[in-house]
């Protein structure tokens, strides 16, 4: 959770509450989502965009015939 999403003030008092809060923060840091690399390429200009869309339509037609 991004720190900017915390919009309320809260008070932690007592040793037990502090420990529970710290443990929760530490556990959340351990359970980060796995980032899977994705290949991509930048489309520059209208010509490349039109070519990509043309190839996509061809692929869709090919898959529709199966």
N, C-alpha and C positions, 0 to 999 in steps of 0.2 A: 504494500500500500504506500503510495507516495505521501510524504509528509504534508504536502499542500492539501490533501483531502481531509485532514483533521481540522474541523472547523469549531470544535467546542473546547473549552477549557475544562480540565478535570484535576482533582486533587488526589494525590496518593499519600496516605498517611499510615504510619505503622510499618514496622519491619516486614511483617508477613505480606502486606499488600505490595510493598516495594519489591520484594523478592518475586512475587507472582508476576508483577509487571515486567521485570527484567527477564524472567524466564520466558514469558510470552514473546517478548521482542527477540530474544535469542533464537527461539524455535522458529519464528517467522523468517528469520534470516537464513536458517538452514533449509527451509522448504521453498527455495526459489524455483520458479518454473524453468524447465530445460529449454534452452534456445536451440532450435533446429535450423541449421544454415539452409538458405533457399537461394537457388541460382536465379538471377534476373539480369536483364539488360535494359539500358535506357533507350527509349524510342525517341529519335531526334527528327522532328519534322513530320509534315503531313504525308510525304511519300512513304516513309517507313511505317507509319501508322496504317495507311491504306493497305500496304503489303501484308502486315500482320493480320489485319482483319480479313483480307482475301484468303490467306492460308488457314485462318480459323474457320471460315465458312466452308472451305474445301474439306477440312478435317471433320466438321460436323456432318456434312453430307455423306462422307465416307462411312462414318460411324452409324448414321441413320439407316444405311442399307444393310447392316448386320442383323 
